[in-house]
């Protein structure tokens, strides 16, 4: 699995909370799912470019 999430940046985004070690793994899964759905949508629309509207 490709790791797209930088763990240290999660802590920066929520400075008032402790962040469990499994948060980055779950967030990475969600991002990969979002990209997969967007990729399918772009291809169905005959494009080879992923755009924000695909997400």
C-alpha positions in Angstrom: 0.0 0.0 0.0 1.2 3.5 -0.9 1.6 5.7 2.2 0.3 9.2 1.3 -0.1 10.6 4.8 2.7 12.3 6.8 2.1 11.3 10.4 3.8 14.5 11.8 1.4 16.7 9.8 -1.7 15.0 11.4 -0.4 16.1 14.9 0.0 19.7 13.5 -3.6 19.7 12.2 -5.0 18.8 15.7 -2.6 20.3 18.2 -5.0 20.1 21.1 -5.4 16.3 20.9 -3.2 13.3 21.2 -3.2 11.2 18.0 -3.4 7.5 18.1 -0.9 5.6 15.9 -3.6 4.0 13.8 -5.1 7.3 12.7 -2.6 7.7 9.9 -3.2 4.2 8.6 -7.0 4.8 8.5 -6.6 8.2 7.0 -4.4 6.7 4.3 -7.0 4.1 3.5 -9.7 6.8 3.1 -7.5 8.9 0.8 -6.7 5.9 -1.4 -10.5 5.0 -1.6 -11.2 8.6 -2.6 -8.5 8.6 -5.3 -9.8 5.2 -6.6 -13.3 6.5 -6.9 -12.1 9.7 -8.6 -10.0 7.8 -11.0 -12.9 5.7 -12.1 -15.1 8.8 -12.5 -12.4 10.5 -14.7 -12.0 7.4 -16.9 -15.8 7.0 -17.3 -15.9 10.6 -18.5 -13.2 9.8 -21.1 -10.4 11.8 -19.3 -6.9 10.9 -18.4 -6.6 13.7 -15.9 -7.9 13.5 -12.3 -9.7 16.7 -11.4 -11.1 18.0 -8.2 -14.6 17.5 -9.4 -13.9 13.8 -9.6 -13.4 13.6 -5.9 
